[in-house]
Amino acid sequence: MCWWLGNIYSIHSEKSPEPHFYITLNEPENSEHLVLVNITDERHQDKSCILIPGDISFIYKNSVIAYEYAELITVDELQRKINLKIIKEINNPIKTPKSVLEKVLRGALISQYLEFDTEEYIQNQSRNSLQIHLPSYRH
């Protein structure tokens, strides 16, 4: 199984009866960890990244990235949860478009709701894979 930047997963959580979609924000090349961020409806406070219908094929209403629910997960733990069907990979044919991924990465750098520091993961990823420059905005 491959993990890469922009993969989308459907994750079942104890917090919600409905699964939520998460986007991978890094590749585990230099780290055993993946950063996953949650796509949810606009009622959440964090407006660092707003997605609109059409940004990703399954988004049909304005949505936000709820960075407060971001998860730092090891590759082994992700694989274990996929095997247990807690997490479902839905990349085929859904993949986060580069322009949307850049918007999500920028939002992560300005969000004040992240509970762990992802800037290093994101900066390295943007330089290596996306070939974009994201300035360091860390609050």
N, C-alpha and C positions, 0 to 999 in steps of 0.2 A: 504494500500500500504506500502511496506517495502523499506527502503533505506539501502544500505550497501556498504561497501568498495568494489570498483571494478565494480560497476554498470556502464553501458555504456548508454549514452543518445544521441539522435540525436537532435540537437538544431538549429532551424531556427533563423537567425540573420538579422538585417537590413544591416549589413556590407557585406553580401555575399548572392547571389541568391541561393546557394547550402547549405543544412544543413551541419553542422560539428558534428563530434563525440566528446563527452566529457566523461571523466572517473571521477568517484567519488573517492576522496582520503581519506575520513574519514567517520565515522558513527556519527550520531548526538546524541549519548548517553549522552555526557557531554556538548553538545552544541546544540543550535538550528540551527546551520549553517553547510552547506556542502561545501566542496572545490571541484570545478569541473575544470578540466584542458582539454584543447583542443588538439586534434590530427589533425595535418595538414601536408602539404607536406614540403619537406626539404628546400625550398627556404627561410624559416625564419632564422633569425640570431642565435637564441638560439639553441645550439646543446647539451644542458645539458642532453637530453634524446633522443636518436635516436632509433626508432622502425623499424624493418626490416620485410619483408614479412614472414608471419607465426607466428609472435609474437602474433597477434590477427587475428582471421580468416578472417576479411574483409580487412586487410592491404595487398595490392598487390604491393606496391612500398615503398622504404625507406621514412619514415615519422618522424616527430619530435613532441614533446609535446611543444606547443607554450605557455609557462608559462605566457607570457605577456597578454594572453587572459583568464587567470584563472578567475573564478567567485566564489565569496563567496555568497552563496544564502541560504536563510532560507528554512526550510522544507516546511513551508506554501506557500512560493513563488514558490518553485519547483512544489508542488501539483497544485497550481493555473495555472501555465504554462502548466503542463501536461493536465489539464482539458480543457484549451484553445487550445490545440494541437500545442503549440509553441515548446514544448519539447515532444519528444517521447522516452519512455523507450524501449530499444532494447535488454534486457538481455536474452531473451529466444530465442535461446540457448546461446547467446554471453555473456560471463563473462570474465573479464580480468584475465588471468592466474597469479598465485601468483608470479612467477619469473618476469613477465613483470610488475606487480604492484610494486614490490620492485624496479625495475629499474626506474619507473616513480616517486616513492617517493624519491629515492636518487637524481634524477634529480631536483626535486622541492627544495631540500635542498641546492643545489649548484647553481641553476639558479639565475642570477642577474636581471631577467626580471619580477619577481613577484612584483605586486603593493601593496600587503598586506602580512603580516607576517603569514605564514601557518605552521611554524615550530612546534608550540605547538600542532596543530591539528595532524600533521603528526607523531610527536614523540609519542604522546599518542596512536594513531592508530597502529603504528608499534609494540609498546609494547603489546597492548591489543589484537589485532586480528591476526596480522601476526606472532607474536612472533619472530620478527627479531630485531636486534639492528641497528639503523641508527645513526651514530655519528653526533654531531651537527656541521655542516659545515657553518653555516650561515655567509654570507659575511658582 
